[in-house]
Amino acid sequence: MLEIKDVRAGYGAINVLWDVSLSVPQGQLTTIVGPNGAGKTTLLRAIMGLIPLTQGSISFEGRPLGGASTWDLLGQGIAMIPEGRMVFKDMSIEENLMLGAYPKSRRAGAKANCEKAYALFPRLKERRTQLAGTLSGGEAQMLAMGRGLMSDPHLLIIDEPSLGLAPVIVNELFDVLAQLKKEGRTIVLVEQNTHKAVGVADHVHLMQGGKIQFSQAAADVDIEALHELYFAR
């Protein structure tokens, strides 16, 4: 579904990604793990058109994404849930959700998808009129995930959903990810919690120094061996 081939990208004169190649199969959850500074978020930004490629190509459902505007990708079926939640604090929970279905091609199903988001996160339904700025970190992450699902995306990209959250909330979020995977969603998950990430994934890629250093089916991953590479022991 998503094909990344020999990609180089970065910020101005600073290159971060070095010849990155990976495939994301349809209907599966692909996780990318790695230490801070490995290039994980930069890769997601390159997919979303937030930074230009200096080499290589990215295609989605057989169509090249090079040159596509970030704001057009949602209409093409790609949604990203960014690190740090980034909810609109002065808007209600429901208003935040409805913004996830902003493209004209996604508006017809907005009400039905809103109810699906509430079914996944009942806490949001209870507080649908509450301002997003009053939510806890865990609740804001639930809102960000619900908003990402509002366009019924073909590809859902999630960046560090567990960052800074209590273990009980992390467990809830990963239960939702497992449910979405069971429904056949195609998901790219960037995550530092290797145990959780590998546990929910179909495929695992380890990034270090802007390169893919390890790729394996999640069922075959030896966590201890992965950690040896992760920490470059």
C-alpha positions in Angstrom: 0.0 0.0 0.0 2.8 2.4 1.0 6.1 2.1 -0.7 9.2 4.1 0.4 12.3 3.6 -1.8 15.8 5.0 -1.2 14.5 8.2 0.5 16.8 11.0 1.6 15.4 14.0 3.4 16.2 16.5 6.1 16.1 20.1 7.1 17.9 22.6 4.8 21.5 21.5 4.5 21.1 18.9 7.3 20.2 15.5 5.9 18.5 13.1 8.4 17.2 10.2 6.3 19.7 8.1 4.4 18.4 5.7 1.7 15.4 4.6 3.7 13.3 1.9 2.1 10.3 0.0 3.5 6.9 -1.3 2.6 3.7 -1.0 4.5 1.3 -3.9 3.5 -2.4 -3.2 3.3 -4.5 -4.2 6.4 -1.5 -4.6 8.6 0.2 -2.7 11.4 3.8 -1.7 10.7 5.7 -0.3 13.7 8.9 1.8 13.5 11.0 1.9 16.7 14.2 3.6 17.6 15.9 6.0 20.0 15.5 9.8 20.0 17.1 11.4 17.0 16.9 8.2 14.9 14.8 10.0 12.2 11.4 8.4 12.9 9.4 11.6 13.0 11.3 13.0 10.0 10.3 9.9 8.0 6.6 10.6 8.9 7.0 14.2 7.9 8.5 13.2 4.6 5.5 10.9 3.9 3.1 13.7 4.7 4.9 16.2 2.4 5.9 18.4 5.3 9.6 18.2 4.2 10.8 17.6 0.6 12.7 14.6 -0.6 16.2 15.1 -1.9 16.3 11.5 -3.2 14.1 8.5 -3.6 10.3 8.2 -3.9 7.2 7.5 -1.8 4.0 6.0 -3.4 0.6 5.2 -1.9 -1.8 2.8 -3.5 0.4 2.9 -6.6 0.3 6.7 -6.9 3.5 8.8 -6.3 3.2 11.2 -3.4 6.1 13.4 -4.4 4.9 17.0 -4.7 1.5 16.4 -3.1 0.4 19.0 -0.6 0.0 17.9 3.0 -3.6 19.3 3.1 -4.5 17.1 0.1 -3.4 13.8 1.6 -6.4 13.5 3.9 -8.7 13.6 0.9 -6.5 10.8 -0.7 -7.0 8.6 2.4 -4.0 9.3 4.6 -4.4 10.7 8.1 -1.6 11.4 10.7 -2.0 11.6 14.4 1.0 13.8 15.4 3.3 13.5 18.4 2.1 15.8 21.2 -1.7 15.5 20.5 -2.1 19.0 19.0 -5.8 19.4 19.8 -7.5 22.8 19.3 -7.8 23.8 23.0 -10.5 26.5 22.6 -12.8 24.2 20.7 -15.0 21.4 22.1 -14.3 17.7 21.8 -16.9 17.3 19.2 -15.7 20.3 17.2 -12.2 18.9 17.2 -13.5 15.6 16.0 -15.5 17.2 13.2 -12.4 18.9 11.9 -11.0 15.5 11.2 -13.6 15.1 8.4 -13.0 18.6 6.9 -12.2 17.5 3.3 -15.4 17.6 1.1 -14.9 13.9 0.2 -15.1 12.9 3.8 -17.9 15.1 5.1 -20.8 12.8 4.2 -19.7 10.1 6.7 -18.8 12.6 9.5 -21.7 11.9 11.9 -21.4 8.1 11.6 -17.6 8.3 12.1 -18.1 10.6 15.1 -20.2 7.9 16.7 -17.6 5.3 15.9 -15.0 7.5 17.7 -17.3 7.8 20.7 -17.7 4.0 20.7 -13.9 3.6 20.8 -13.5 6.3 23.5 -16.7 6.5 25.6 -15.0 9.1 27.8 -15.1 11.6 24.9 -18.8 11.1 24.4 -19.5 11.9 28.1 -17.7 15.2 27.6 -18.5 16.0 24.0 -19.2 19.7 24.8 -16.1 20.2 27.0 -13.2 22.3 25.8 -10.3 20.3 24.6 -7.9 22.4 26.6 -9.4 21.1 29.8 -8.6 17.5 29.0 -5.9 15.4 30.7 -3.0 14.2 28.5 -4.5 10.8 28.1 -7.9 12.2 27.1 -6.3 14.6 24.7 -4.5 11.6 23.0 -7.8 9.8 22.8 -9.3 12.9 21.1 -6.3 13.1 18.7 -6.8 9.5 17.7 -10.5 9.9 17.3 -10.0 12.9 15.1 -7.5 11.0 13.0 -10.2 8.3 12.4 -12.9 10.8 11.4 -11.9 10.7 7.7 -12.1 6.9 7.7 -8.5 6.8 6.3 -7.0 4.0 4.2 -3.7 4.7 6.0 -3.4 5.9 9.6 0.0 7.2 10.7 0.5 7.6 14.5 3.5 9.2 16.1 4.4 8.3 19.7 0.9 7.8 21.1 2.1 6.7 24.6 4.5 9.6 25.2 4.2 11.0 28.7 1.1 9.0 29.6 0.3 6.8 32.6 0.6 3.0 32.1 -3.2 2.5 32.5 -3.9 5.0 29.7 -1.2 3.4 27.5 -2.8 0.0 27.9 -6.2 1.5 26.8 -4.7 3.1 23.7 -2.9 -0.1 22.7 -6.2 -2.0 23.2 -7.7 0.4 20.7 -4.8 -0.1 18.3 -5.3 -3.9 18.5 -9.0 -3.4 17.8 -8.3 -1.2 14.8 -5.8 -3.8 13.5 -8.5 -6.5 13.9 -10.8 -4.4 11.8 -8.2 -4.5 9.0 -6.9 -0.9 9.2 -3.5 -0.2 7.7 -1.4 1.5 10.3 2.1 2.9 10.6 3.0 3.3 14.3 6.1 5.1 15.6 6.7 4.2 19.2 9.5 4.1 21.8 7.7 1.5 24.0 9.2 -1.5 22.2 7.3 -4.2 24.2 3.9 -2.6 23.4 4.9 -1.7 19.8 6.1 -5.2 18.9 3.2 -6.8 20.7 0.6 -5.1 18.5 2.5 -5.1 15.2 2.7 -7.3 12.2 6.1 -5.9 11.0 8.9 -4.1 12.9 11.5 -1.8 11.6 14.3 -0.3 13.8 15.7 3.1 12.8 19.1 4.4 13.9 21.1 7.3 12.5 18.5 8.0 9.8 18.7 4.4 8.5 16.7 1.2 8.7 18.9 -1.1 10.7 16.6 -4.0 11.3 13.4 -5.3 9.7 11.5 -8.4 10.7 8.0 -9.9 11.1 6.8 -9.1 14.6 6.1 -12.7 15.5 9.8 -13.5 14.9 11.3 -10.6 16.9 13.5 -11.4 19.8 13.0 -8.4 22.1 16.4 -8.8 23.8 18.2 -8.9 20.5 16.1 -5.9 19.3 17.2 -4.0 22.5 20.8 -4.8 21.8 20.5 -3.1 18.5 18.3 -0.3 19.8 20.8 0.7 22.4 23.8 -0.1 20.1 25.4 -2.3 22.7 
